[in-house]
Amino acid sequence: MTTTLPAILLAAVLAGLCHAADASRPSETWPWVDLTHPIPPGTRIGVPQTVTTDAPSSSLMTLLGAPARFAPDRPAIADLRPDQLTGRTVVVGVVDAVRTHRDYAVTVDDLQRWERRHGRIREGTIVLIHTGFGFWWPDAERYLGQSASAAGTPGRASHPGLHPEAARWLASDRRVKAVGMDTAGVDPGGSGSTEVAQIFSEAHIPIFTNVANMDRLPPTGSYGVALPLRLEDAGEAPVHIIAQFRARPSRIRSSSPAGPVF
């Protein structure tokens, strides 16, 4: 039986597509990284089912913010499907940009600069923004820019976040699946605003905060899995986030051993 050249080319293309698809799927041979901070003793889960912010340590937990937290007509924690919290994951490093400004707002230019180096952020990707602030965890005064007794007080935190235009770009231009940061919020702490969180909530995009160990993942080639406590009618809940990556990278040292400089 003779195999024609077009048939050979078609088979090669299909094989390439299958390989590309498999690159975003987990494998038993890929190493795992835990992206979750341990919950300190004494941290309370409030009643009714919502995370309290009056306990100082609650601001240091790795949390999932459901769209319903800032958009009541959007899905709450228990309404989120597993496929909304798992999938291809990239890590956008902005440590250099935030080194001299605690309340830096990550811009569209920052994200596009990353794309020029690592490729376009594909639709349906989980995007983790690595600022280097995880270095300070669990020191509330250095991580949150406020005393432990004031942790969780609105408008008094100080940490990087996203500029609203960058949030709109991720939501509309890249149509990402979820966004996470290694800070206590996606809005810059000093802004006292929730505009970025509202943008993501309106777009049905879940938010991860206080994400740990981003420096142990490569910029691309990871697969993330987020498993929240399924609290009914809750806008926020503790979440366990883990990720696999395709090949063992050298540790990403985007911050110095002394941590970020401010």
C-alpha positions as CSV (number, residue, x, y, z in Angstrom):
1,M,0.0,0.0,0.0
2,T,1.5,3.3,-1.1
3,T,1.4,6.3,1.3
4,T,1.1,9.6,-0.4
5,L,3.1,12.7,0.6
6,P,0.0,14.6,1.7
7,A,-0.9,11.7,4.0
8,I,2.5,11.7,5.6
9,L,2.4,15.5,6.1
10,L,-1.1,15.3,7.6
11,A,0.1,12.6,10.1
12,A,3.1,14.7,11.1
13,V,0.9,17.7,11.7
14,L,-1.6,15.7,13.8
15,A,1.3,14.2,15.8
16,G,2.6,17.7,16.4
17,L,-0.8,18.9,17.6
18,C,-1.2,16.0,19.9
19,H,2.2,16.6,21.4
20,A,1.4,20.3,21.9
21,A,-1.9,19.4,23.6
22,D,-0.2,16.9,25.9
23,A,2.3,19.6,27.0
24,S,-0.5,21.3,29.0
25,R,-1.7,18.1,30.7
26,P,-0.3,16.5,33.9
27,S,1.9,13.5,33.8
28,E,2.9,10.9,36.4
29,T,6.5,11.7,35.8
30,W,6.2,15.5,36.3
31,P,7.4,16.8,39.8
32,W,4.8,18.5,42.0
33,V,5.1,21.9,43.7
34,D,2.8,22.9,46.6
35,L,1.7,26.5,46.1
36,T,-0.2,26.7,49.4
37,H,0.9,28.4,52.6
38,P,0.2,26.3,55.7
39,I,-2.7,27.6,57.8
40,P,-1.4,28.8,61.2
41,P,-2.9,27.4,64.4
42,G,-5.8,29.4,65.7
43,T,-7.0,30.6,62.2
44,R,-10.8,30.6,62.3
45,I,-13.3,29.8,59.6
46,G,-16.3,32.0,60.4
47,V,-20.0,31.1,60.8
48,P,-21.9,31.4,58.6
49,Q,-19.6,29.8,56.1
50,T,-17.2,32.6,55.2
51,V,-13.6,33.3,56.0
52,T,-13.2,35.8,58.8
53,T,-10.7,38.7,58.6
54,D,-10.8,39.7,62.3
55,A,-8.2,37.0,63.1
56,P,-4.8,38.3,62.1
57,S,-3.6,35.1,60.5
58,S,-6.6,34.9,58.1
59,S,-4.9,37.4,55.8
60,L,-2.0,35.1,55.4
61,M,-3.9,32.0,54.2
62,T,-3.8,30.9,50.6
63,L,-7.4,31.9,49.5
64,L,-9.7,31.5,46.5
65,G,-12.0,34.4,45.8
66,A,-15.0,33.3,43.8
67,P,-16.6,35.8,41.3
68,A,-19.6,36.1,43.7
69,R,-17.4,37.9,46.2
70,F,-17.5,41.1,44.2
71,A,-20.3,40.3,41.8
72,P,-23.2,38.7,43.7
73,D,-24.9,37.3,40.6
74,R,-21.7,35.4,39.7
75,P,-20.7,31.9,40.9
76,A,-19.9,31.4,44.6
77,I,-17.2,28.9,45.9
78,A,-19.4,25.8,45.8
79,D,-20.6,26.7,42.3
80,L,-17.2,26.6,40.7
81,R,-16.5,23.6,38.5
82,P,-13.2,21.6,38.8
83,D,-12.3,22.6,35.2
84,Q,-12.5,26.3,36.2
85,L,-9.7,25.7,38.7
86,T,-7.4,23.4,36.8
87,G,-5.3,23.7,33.7
88,R,-2.4,25.2,31.9
89,T,-0.5,27.5,34.1
90,V,2.1,30.3,33.5
91,V,4.1,32.4,36.0
92,V,4.6,36.0,35.0
93,G,7.6,37.3,37.0
94,V,7.5,41.1,37.8
95,V,9.9,41.1,40.8
96,D,12.3,43.6,39.2
97,A,9.4,46.0,38.5
98,V,8.2,46.0,42.2
99,R,11.6,46.0,43.9
100,T,11.5,49.8,44.8
101,H,7.7,50.3,45.1
102,R,5.6,48.2,47.5
103,D,2.3,49.2,46.0
104,Y,3.4,48.7,42.3
105,A,0.5,48.2,39.9
106,V,1.5,45.6,37.2
107,T,0.8,47.1,33.8
108,V,-0.1,45.8,30.3
109,D,3.4,46.6,29.2
110,D,4.8,44.3,31.9
111,L,2.6,41.4,30.7
112,Q,3.4,42.1,27.0
113,R,7.1,42.2,27.8
114,W,6.8,38.8,29.4
115,E,4.9,37.5,26.3
116,R,7.7,38.7,24.0
117,R,10.1,36.5,25.9
118,H,7.9,33.5,26.7
119,G,5.1,33.5,24.1
120,R,1.4,34.6,24.0
121,I,-0.8,33.8,27.0
122,R,-3.3,31.4,25.6
123,E,-7.0,31.5,26.2
124,G,-8.0,29.5,29.2
125,T,-4.7,29.8,31.0
126,I,-4.2,30.1,34.8
127,V,-1.9,33.2,35.2
128,L,0.2,33.5,38.4
129,I,1.8,36.9,39.0
130,H,5.1,36.5,40.8
131,T,6.1,39.6,42.7
132,G,8.5,38.1,45.2
133,F,6.4,39.1,48.2
134,G,6.1,35.4,49.2
135,F,9.6,35.8,50.5
136,W,8.3,37.8,53.5
137,W,5.5,35.3,54.5
138,P,4.4,34.9,57.3
139,D,5.9,38.1,58.7
140,A,2.7,40.3,58.6
141,E,4.5,43.6,59.0
142,R,6.8,43.0,56.0
143,Y,4.3,40.9,53.9
144,L,1.3,43.1,54.5
145,G,3.0,46.4,55.4
146,Q,1.0,46.6,58.6
147,S,1.2,45.3,62.1
148,A,-0.1,41.8,62.9
149,S,-2.9,43.4,65.0
150,A,-4.0,45.4,62.0
151,A,-3.8,42.6,59.4
152,G,-6.9,42.4,57.3
153,T,-7.9,46.0,58.0
154,P,-9.2,47.4,54.6
155,G,-7.1,50.2,53.1
156,R,-4.1,49.7,55.5
157,A,-2.2,47.0,53.6
158,S,0.7,47.7,51.3
159,H,1.6,45.3,48.6
160,P,1.8,45.1,44.8
161,G,-1.3,44.3,42.6
162,L,-2.5,44.7,39.0
163,H,-3.4,47.9,37.3
164,P,-7.1,47.9,36.2
165,E,-6.1,48.1,32.6
166,A,-3.9,45.0,33.0
167,A,-6.8,43.2,34.6
168,R,-9.1,44.1,31.7
169,W,-6.4,43.0,29.2
170,L,-6.1,39.6,30.9
171,A,-9.9,39.2,31.1
172,S,-10.8,40.5,27.6
173,D,-7.8,40.2,25.4
174,R,-6.4,36.9,26.7
175,R,-9.6,35.5,28.3
176,V,-7.6,33.8,31.1
177,K,-9.2,31.1,33.3
178,A,-8.0,32.3,36.7
179,V,-5.5,34.8,38.1
180,G,-3.3,34.4,41.2
181,M,-0.8,36.5,43.1
182,D,1.8,36.0,45.9
183,T,0.3,38.9,47.7
184,A,-2.8,39.5,49.9
185,G,-4.9,40.9,47.0
186,V,-4.9,41.6,43.3
187,D,-5.5,45.3,43.8
188,P,-2.4,47.2,45.0
189,G,-2.7,47.4,48.8
190,G,-2.1,51.2,49.0
191,S,-4.9,51.9,46.5
192,G,-7.7,51.0,49.0
193,S,-9.6,49.9,45.9
194,T,-11.2,46.6,44.8
195,E,-11.5,47.7,41.1
196,V,-9.2,44.9,39.8
197,A,-11.1,42.2,41.9
198,Q,-14.4,43.5,40.5
199,I,-13.1,43.4,36.9
200,F,-12.2,39.7,37.3
201,S,-15.4,38.9,39.2
202,E,-17.6,40.4,36.5
203,A,-15.7,38.3,33.9
204,H,-16.3,35.1,35.9
205,I,-12.5,34.8,36.7
206,P,-11.6,33.2,40.1
207,I,-8.8,34.9,42.0
208,F,-6.1,33.2,44.1
209,T,-4.2,35.2,46.7
210,N,-1.3,34.5,49.0
211,V,0.0,31.9,46.5
212,A,3.2,30.3,47.7
213,N,6.4,29.0,46.0
214,M,5.9,30.6,42.6
215,D,9.7,30.8,42.4
216,R,9.7,26.9,42.1
217,L,7.8,26.9,38.8
218,P,9.1,27.7,35.3
219,P,7.5,30.6,33.4
220,T,5.6,28.1,31.1
221,G,4.8,24.4,31.0
222,S,3.0,23.9,34.3
223,Y,-0.4,22.4,35.1
224,G,-2.2,23.8,38.1
225,V,-4.9,22.3,40.4
226,A,-6.8,24.3,43.0
227,L,-9.0,22.6,45.5
228,P,-11.0,24.9,47.8
229,L,-13.2,24.1,50.8
230,R,-16.6,23.9,49.2
231,L,-18.4,26.4,51.4
232,E,-22.0,27.1,50.4
233,D,-22.9,30.7,49.5
234,A,-19.3,31.8,50.2
235,G,-17.4,34.3,48.2
236,E,-14.0,33.3,49.6
237,A,-12.5,30.1,51.0
238,P,-9.1,28.5,51.9
239,V,-7.7,26.7,48.9
240,H,-5.0,24.1,48.4
241,I,-3.1,24.8,45.1
242,I,-0.6,22.4,43.6
243,A,1.1,22.3,40.2
244,Q,3.2,20.0,38.1
245,F,5.8,21.2,35.6
246,R,7.0,19.5,32.5
247,A,10.8,19.6,33.1
248,R,12.8,20.4,36.2
249,P,13.9,24.0,35.9
250,S,16.7,25.7,37.7
251,R,15.2,27.5,40.6
252,I,13.9,30.9,39.5
253,R,15.9,33.4,41.5
254,S,14.1,36.6,40.6
255,S,14.7,38.0,44.1
256,S,17.9,38.2,46.0
257,P,18.6,36.2,49.2
258,A,17.8,39.3,51.1
259,G,14.3,39.5,49.6
260,P,12.7,42.4,47.7
261,V,14.1,45.8,48.4
262,F,11.8,48.6,49.4
